[in-house]
Amino acid sequence: MIKREVLPKILHWLGKEKILILKGARQVGKTTLLKQIMNEVRDKDPSVSIVYLRADDSENTQYLQSTATLEEYLKRSHGFPAKFTYVFIDEFQTIPNAGIFLKNIFDAHKEKLQLIVSGSSSLEITKNTEFLTGRSIDFDISRISFREFFNYENKSAISAIPLSHFDELDLFYKTYSNSISIRFSEYLAFGGYPEVITTMEHKDKEIILESIIKTYIEKDIAGFLHIENITGFNNLAKILSDQVGNLVNLSEISTTTTLSRNTAEKYLDILIGTYVFNIVTPFYRNIRSELTKMPKIYVLDIGIRNYFTRSFNANHELDGHLIENFVYLELLHQFKKDRIHFYRTIGKAEIDFAIESTDDSIILGEVKYRPKTKMPVAMRNFIERYPNTVSNKILFTKDILQKNPDGTFFIPVNLLPFVEINS
C-alpha cells in the first residue's frame, strides 16, 4: 500500500470537535484514506461505533435525507448516542444542502459524534462548506506525489531534507540519483493516480488512466454538473493539456474550440473546480494589476496531460513545459496555491515562479533543464526592482546540484521532491 504523507495530519484531529473534510479528484485515494482512518480509530478504541456511508449510493440516500433520518439510523443500528460515533461519508457533496445538513448534525451532537467526509468537486464543496466556518478542517488530497511514489517503489520512507542542509542533500543525491532518475522517467509518463502507479504493465496503465478520465467525464461532468457539450469540454481539456506552462488566452481558446467565451470560461472553472487544472497568477505588488493579467495553466496530474495529448511514448524529459509542470506540482506540496506566482515584464522577460514565503519574502524559481546554466537576467532584474525581498534564488536544473557564493541554489528537478525549500 502507498503510504500517504497527509494521513498523520488527519489523524491528529481525530476525537476533536471538528468536521474533517478530505477534498480531491476522483480516484486519488480518498476512500482508501477514509478506510485507513477507520482502522486507526478501531485499533485505538474498539468501544466506539464506526459508520461508513457513500452519499452517492442509492441505498444510503434514505439515511441522509435529513438530520432526523441520520439520527434515527445511528440510534437504531449503531448504538448512538450511548457510544461515541465516527461517521464517515464519502462524496458528501451529493447530499442535497450538504453544508446545512453537516452543520445541523455537528451542532446537535459534536460531543458524541465526529464527521469525517470526502468530496470530489471543489465547486460544490465550497458552496456547501460556507456554513461550516469554524467547524471544519480541510485537507487537500492530491494524486500520489513523486516522493510517495519513490518511497513505494523503493520500499523506503525518505522525507524531505531542508535546503539549508546542503551537504546532506549532496550526499543523498550522490547515493540515490540513479534510482531517482529511473522513477522520474516513469512518473513523467503516467503521473500519480494510485491505481495507475500500482499497475505493472505500461499498456494497462494507459487503459486504467483512460477509464479514470472517462468516469470523471461521465459522473462529474455529464452526470453531476449536467454539461451537455461534452465534445467542446474535451476539446478544451486537450488544448489546455497541450499548453501547460503557457498563458491562458480565453479569447483565442474560445475561437479554437468554437465555444463562446463565457462557455469556455465556465468549462475552465469546472476543470479547475474538479481538480484537473490550476491557474497561476502573475506576481505584482499592485493586486488590481495582478487580477487583470492573463494567468498560466498547469495540469494537476501529468498522466492526464499525456492522455489528452496522446504522448505516453514520448521522451518527456525533453519537454520543457512538462518539466515546468512537474516543478509546479512539487511546489504545491510545500506552498499554498495562492502563494505561487510567475513574474513577467511588459518586455516579456519571465521568471517561472515567484513564491510568497511564510515570512512575506519572495522565493524565485526558474526551470533551466539543461547541462549548463546560469542565473537569468530577469531574476537579476527582479532582485534590483524589489531589493531586500528575495530570500532564495533557485534554478531547477537537469542534473546540476550546487550552491553559489551569492546564495543561488542549483537543484536537479528530480531531486526537488526531496528538498524542503522554505527552510
C-alpha positions in Angstrom: 0.0 0.0 0.0 1.2 3.5 -0.8 1.9 5.5 2.3 0.2 8.9 2.2 2.1 11.7 3.9 -1.2 13.5 4.7 -2.5 10.7 6.9 -0.8 11.7 10.2 -2.0 15.2 9.7 -5.6 13.9 9.5 -5.2 11.5 12.5 -4.1 14.5 14.6 -7.7 15.8 14.5 -9.5 12.6 15.4 -11.7 12.8 18.5 -11.7 16.6 18.4 -14.8 18.8 17.9 -14.2 19.4 14.2 -15.6 18.1 10.9 -12.8 16.7 8.8 -13.2 17.3 5.1 -11.0 15.4 2.6 -11.1 17.2 -0.8 -9.7 15.9 -4.1 -10.3 14.5 -7.5 -12.0 11.1 -8.1 -9.7 8.1 -7.8 -6.9 9.9 -5.9 -7.3 7.6 -2.8 -9.8 9.5 -0.6 -11.8 6.3 0.1 -8.6 4.4 0.9 -7.7 7.1 3.3 -11.1 7.0 5.0 -10.7 3.3 5.5 -7.2 3.7 6.9 -8.6 6.3 9.3 -11.4 3.9 10.3 -8.8 1.2 11.0 -6.8 3.6 13.2 -9.9 4.5 15.1 -10.9 0.9 15.6 -7.4 0.0 16.8 -7.2 2.9 19.2 -10.6 2.4 20.8 -12.7 -0.7 20.0 -15.6 0.6 22.1 -16.5 3.4 19.7 -19.0 3.0 16.8 -17.8 3.4 13.2 -20.3 4.2 10.4 -19.3 4.4 6.7 -21.8 5.7 4.1 -21.3 6.6 0.4 -23.6 9.5 -0.3 -23.8 8.7 -4.0 -25.0 5.2 -3.2 -28.8 4.9 -3.6 -29.0 2.5 -0.7 -27.8 5.3 1.7 -29.8 8.2 0.4 -32.7 7.4 2.8 -30.4 7.7 5.8 -29.0 11.1 4.5 -32.4 12.7 3.7 -32.3 14.9 6.8 -30.7 15.3 10.3 -33.6 13.3 11.7 -33.2 10.3 9.4 -29.5 10.1 10.0 -30.1 10.3 13.8 -32.7 7.6 13.6 -30.4 5.3 11.6 -27.5 5.8 14.0 -29.7 5.2 17.0 -31.3 2.0 15.7 -28.3 0.5 14.0 -25.1 1.8 15.7 -25.9 2.4 19.4 -25.8 6.2 19.1 -25.6 8.2 21.4 -24.6 5.7 24.0 -21.5 5.0 22.0 -19.2 7.8 20.7 -19.7 7.5 16.9 -17.4 8.3 14.0 -19.5 8.9 10.8 -17.6 8.6 7.5 -19.4 10.0 4.5 -17.9 9.5 1.0 -18.8 12.0 -1.8 -20.7 14.2 0.7 -21.3 16.9 -1.8 -24.0 14.8 -3.5 -26.2 15.3 -0.4 -28.9 18.0 -1.0 -27.9 21.1 1.0 -24.9 19.2 2.3 -23.4 22.1 4.2 -26.6 22.8 6.3 -27.0 19.1 6.8 -23.5 18.7 8.3 -23.8 21.9 10.3 -27.0 20.7 11.9 -25.6 17.3 12.8 -22.4 18.8 14.2 -24.1 21.5 16.3 -26.5 19.0 17.8 -24.1 16.2 18.6 -20.5 17.4 18.4 -19.7 15.9 21.9 -21.0 12.5 20.9 -20.1 12.3 17.2 -17.4 13.2 14.7 -18.0 13.6 11.0 -15.2 12.7 8.5 -16.3 13.4 5.0 -14.8 13.4 1.5 -15.7 15.3 -1.7 -14.5 15.4 -5.3 -15.8 18.8 -6.6 -14.5 21.9 -5.0 -17.3 23.9 -6.8 -19.9 22.0 -4.7 -17.7 21.7 -1.6 -17.1 25.5 -1.5 -20.8 26.1 -1.9 -21.6 23.7 0.9 -18.9 24.5 3.4 -19.7 28.2 3.8 -22.0 27.0 6.6 -19.1 25.2 8.3 -16.8 28.1 9.0 -15.0 27.4 12.3 -16.5 23.9 12.4 -14.3 22.1 9.9 -10.7 21.3 9.0 -10.0 20.8 5.3 -7.4 18.5 3.8 -6.4 18.6 0.1 -5.8 15.1 -1.1 -3.7 15.2 -4.2 -2.6 12.5 -6.6 0.4 10.5 -5.4 3.5 12.8 -5.2 6.8 11.8 -6.7 8.3 11.2 -3.2 5.4 9.0 -2.2 5.8 7.1 -5.5 9.6 6.7 -5.0 9.1 5.5 -1.4 6.5 3.0 -2.5 8.7 1.6 -5.3 11.9 1.5 -3.3 10.2 0.3 0.0 11.7 3.3 1.8 10.5 6.2 4.0 12.6 9.1 2.9 11.4 12.5 4.0 12.4 16.0 2.8 15.8 17.5 3.5 16.0 21.2 4.3 17.6 23.3 1.6 19.8 24.8 4.3 21.3 21.3 4.9 23.1 21.4 1.6 25.9 18.9 2.4 23.2 16.4 3.4 21.4 17.0 0.2 24.6 16.5 -1.8 25.3 13.1 -0.1 21.7 12.0 -0.6 21.8 12.8 -4.3 25.1 11.0 -4.8 23.6 8.0 -3.2 20.2 7.9 -4.9 20.5 9.8 -8.2 20.3 6.7 -10.4 17.2 5.3 -8.7 15.6 8.7 -8.7 16.2 9.1 -12.4 14.6 5.8 -13.3 11.5 6.5 -11.2 11.3 10.1 -12.6 11.0 8.9 -16.2 8.1 6.6 -15.3 6.3 9.3 -13.3 6.6 11.7 -16.2 4.8 9.2 -18.4 1.9 8.1 -16.2 1.5 10.6 -13.3 0.2 9.9 -9.8 -3.1 8.1 -9.8 -2.8 5.3 -7.2 -4.3 2.6 -9.4 -2.1 3.6 -12.3 1.0 3.5 -10.1 0.3 0.1 -8.6 -0.4 -1.4 -12.1 2.7 -3.1 -13.6 2.2 -3.2 -17.4 2.5 0.1 -19.3 -0.3 -0.7 -21.6 -2.5 -1.5 -18.7 -1.6 1.9 -17.1 -2.9 3.6 -20.2 -6.1 1.7 -20.1 -6.7 2.4 -16.4 -6.0 6.1 -16.9 -8.4 6.3 -19.8 -11.0 4.6 -17.6 -10.5 7.1 -14.8 -10.9 10.1 -17.1 -14.0 8.6 -18.8 -15.5 8.0 -15.4 -14.8 11.6 -14.5 -16.4 12.9 -17.7 -19.5 10.6 -17.2 -20.0 11.1 -13.5 -18.8 14.6 -12.6 -19.2 16.4 -15.9 -22.2 14.9 -17.7 -23.9 13.4 -14.6 -23.4 15.7 -11.6 -22.7 19.0 -13.3 -25.1 18.3 -16.3 -22.7 19.6 -19.0 -24.2 18.7 -22.4 -21.4 19.8 -24.8 -19.0 17.0 -23.9 -17.1 17.4 -27.2 -16.4 21.0 -26.5 -15.4 20.3 -22.9 -13.0 17.6 -24.1 -11.5 19.8 -26.8 -10.9 22.5 -24.1 -9.1 19.9 -21.9 -7.0 18.8 -24.9 -6.0 22.4 -25.8 -5.1 23.2 -22.2 -3.1 20.0 -21.8 -1.0 21.0 -24.8 -0.4 24.4 -23.4 0.7 23.7 -19.8 3.2 26.3 -18.6 1.7 28.9 -21.0 -0.5 31.9 -20.7 -4.3 31.3 -20.9 -5.9 33.5 -23.5 -9.6 32.7 -23.3 -10.4 34.7 -26.5 -8.0 32.5 -28.5 -9.2 29.3 -26.9 -12.9 30.1 -27.5 -12.1 30.7 -31.2 -10.1 27.4 -31.5 -12.8 25.3 -29.7 -15.8 27.2 -31.3 -17.1 27.7 -27.7 -18.4 31.1 -26.7 -16.0 32.9 -24.4 -18.5 32.6 -21.5 -18.8 28.8 -22.1 -15.0 28.4 -22.3 -14.6 30.4 -19.1 -17.3 28.2 -17.4 -15.7 25.0 -18.5 -12.3 26.2 -17.4 -13.8 26.9 -13.9 -15.1 23.4 -13.9 -11.8 21.9 -14.8 -10.2 23.8 -12.0 -13.0 23.0 -9.6 -12.8 19.3 -10.2 -9.0 19.2 -9.6 -7.8 18.8 -13.2 -6.1 22.1 -13.8 -4.8 25.1 -11.8 -4.2 28.6 -12.9 -1.2 30.6 -11.6 -1.5 34.4 -11.4 1.4 36.8 -12.2 3.3 38.5 -9.3 2.6 42.2 -8.9 2.8 44.4 -5.9 -0.4 46.0 -7.2 -3.2 43.5 -6.6 -5.5 45.1 -9.1 -2.9 44.7 -11.8 -2.4 41.1 -10.8 -6.0 40.2 -11.2 -6.3 41.7 -14.7 -3.4 39.9 -16.3 -3.6 36.5 -18.0 -2.7 33.5 -15.8 -0.7 30.5 -16.7 -2.2 27.0 -16.8 -0.9 23.8 -15.2 -2.4 20.3 -15.1 -2.7 18.6 -11.7 -1.7 15.2 -12.9 0.9 14.6 -15.6 -0.8 11.4 -16.7 -4.0 13.4 -17.6 -1.9 15.7 -19.8 -0.3 12.8 -21.6 -3.7 11.1 -22.1 -5.2 14.2 -23.7 -2.1 14.8 -25.9 -1.7 11.1 -26.6 2.0 11.3 -25.7 2.6 8.3 -23.4 5.5 7.1 -25.5 7.3 10.4 -25.9 10.6 11.3 -24.3 9.0 13.5 -21.6 12.4 14.8 -20.2 12.8 16.7 -23.5 9.5 18.6 -22.9 10.4 21.8 -21.1 6.8 22.8 -20.3 6.1 19.3 -18.9 9.2 19.6 -16.7 8.0 23.0 -15.5 4.6 21.5 -14.7 6.3 18.8 -12.6 8.1 21.6 -10.7 4.8 23.3 -10.1 3.2 20.2 -8.7 6.1 19.7 -6.3 5.9 23.4 -5.2 2.2 22.8 -4.4 3.2 20.2 -1.8 5.1 22.9 0.1 3.2 26.1 -0.6 -0.5 27.2 -0.8 -1.5 27.6 -4.4 -2.4 31.3 -4.0 1.2 32.0 -2.9 2.7 30.5 -6.1 3.0 33.1 -8.9 5.1 33.8 -12.0 6.7 37.0 -13.0 6.5 38.6 -16.4 7.5 42.1 -17.5 6.0 44.2 -20.3 9.0 43.3 -22.3 8.1 39.6 -21.8 11.1 38.7 -19.6 9.8 36.0 -17.4 10.6 34.1 -14.2 8.8 30.8 -13.9 8.0 31.0 -10.2 7.8 33.8 -7.7 6.6 32.3 -4.4 5.4 34.3 -1.4 7.1 32.7 1.6 5.5 32.5 5.1 7.7 35.4 6.2 6.5 37.6 3.3 9.8 37.2 1.5 9.9 36.0 -2.1 11.5 32.8 -3.4 12.4 32.9 -7.0 12.5 29.7 -9.1 13.4 29.2 -12.7 13.4 25.9 -14.6 16.6 25.5 -16.6 16.6 21.8 -17.6 19.9 21.7 -19.3 23.5 20.5 -18.6 24.8 24.1 -18.1 23.0 27.1 -16.9 23.4 30.4 -15.0 21.1 32.9 -13.3 18.8 34.5 -15.9 18.8 38.3 -16.4 15.1 38.5 -15.4 16.0 37.2 -12.0 18.7 39.7 -11.5 16.4 42.5 -12.6 13.7 41.3 -10.2 16.2 41.5 -7.3 17.1 45.0 -8.3 13.5 46.1 -8.6 12.4 44.5 -5.3 15.5 44.9 -3.1 15.7 43.0 0.3 12.6 40.9 -0.6 14.2 37.8 -2.1 15.1 35.1 0.4 16.1 32.3 -2.0 17.1 32.0 -5.7 16.7 28.5 -7.1 17.5 27.2 -10.6 15.8 23.9 -11.3 18.3 22.0 -13.5 18.8 18.7 -15.3 21.5 17.3 -13.0 23.4 20.3 -11.5 23.5 20.4 -7.7 25.4 23.3 -6.3 25.3 26.4 -4.1 27.0 29.5 -5.4 28.7 32.1 -3.1 25.9 34.6 -3.8 23.4 32.2 -2.3 21.9 30.9 -5.6 21.0 27.2 -5.5 21.1 24.8 -8.4 18.7 21.9 -7.8 18.1 19.0 -10.1 14.4 18.8 -11.0 14.0 15.2 -9.9 15.7 16.0 -6.6 13.1 18.8 -5.8 10.6 16.4 -4.2 13.2 15.6 -1.5 14.1 19.2 -0.8 12.3 21.4 1.8 12.6 24.8 0.1 11.1 27.0 2.8 13.8 26.4 5.4 
